[in-house]
Amino acid sequence: MKKLFAFVLLSLIAAFSAFAKVPAEGYWVYYLEDYNLIPFAFNFYQAENEKLEAVLIFSPGIDESALAVECKDLRPIKNFPISGDFEKMKILYETPWIFNLEKKSEGVWGNGVYIAPDEGKKYDCKLTFKSADGKKYKTDSLVVTISIGLVGQDIVLVRPTQDMMGGLKLQVKAFTTFIEMVEK
């Protein structure tokens, strides 16, 4: 009887864990398939306040020590998860440039903020998770809508594949070689 109870309990925990997973969490890349190019990549995660945040983990030409100097004129933003001056924050890995995303419905988060660290501008942000349908969305996708007022733009992020990562390695190598040539 104890074994049956333990099995049922573990099964219920596993079932609820599967439902509790946030489909937007994890690594997402903006992939330009025609060019086999990844201009940037984010890691989305659920913060302690149950809202979604994302840190930038890759952008060509930005190394891990780069600071958001273009954000020097940005005023403090309500609910920003880190305290301090924006221009002193690292662009990669540490600073959640997308934050405050509240769950609105299944697969939809809104009322978020995106700070573009390369230009020092603040945008409204919304996320919509789209399951792969084999047509418009060949793979699971995350539609990121950034806007100022009524003017907005959708950016479709996808989960990275092995092929994309191989292309990214070539992209980084080509960029590094180019920088080395320019610096000579």
CORHULIN-V916880 format. One record per residue. PHI is phi in whole degrees, 0 to 359 (none if undefined). Layout:
<<PHI> <PHI>>
This chain:
<<none> <296> <295> <296> <299> <298> <297> <297> <298> <296> <296> <296> <298> <297> <296> <292> <296> <296> <286> <283> <297> <273> <295> <277> <291> <114> <272> <224> <236> <267> <243> <263> <300> <299> <250> <51> <230> <243> <289> <196> <217> <235> <244> <267> <209> <268> <282> <302> <277> <73> <264> <274> <224> <212> <252> <283> <246> <202> <200> <305> <86> <250> <265> <292> <264> <296> <254> <277> <297> <291> <268> <299> <265> <285> <282> <306> <245> <303> <71> <295> <289> <234> <267> <126> <279> <303> <292> <261> <270> <288> <286> <262> <73> <255> <260> <282> <288> <246> <204> <68> <283> <263> <289> <259> <200> <299> <80> <229> <232> <220> <60> <269> <229> <239> <253> <275> <293> <277> <231> <70> <244> <248> <231> <285> <218> <221> <238> <224> <276> <239> <290> <302> <240> <77> <245> <293> <247> <292> <229> <306> <225> <237> <270> <257> <254> <248> <207> <235> <64> <269> <267> <220> <218> <263> <236> <261> <259> <229> <287> <291> <251> <299> <297> <298> <293> <297> <296> <295> <299> <294> <299> <295> <297> <296> <295> <298> <298> <299> <300> <298> <293> <293> <284> <288>>
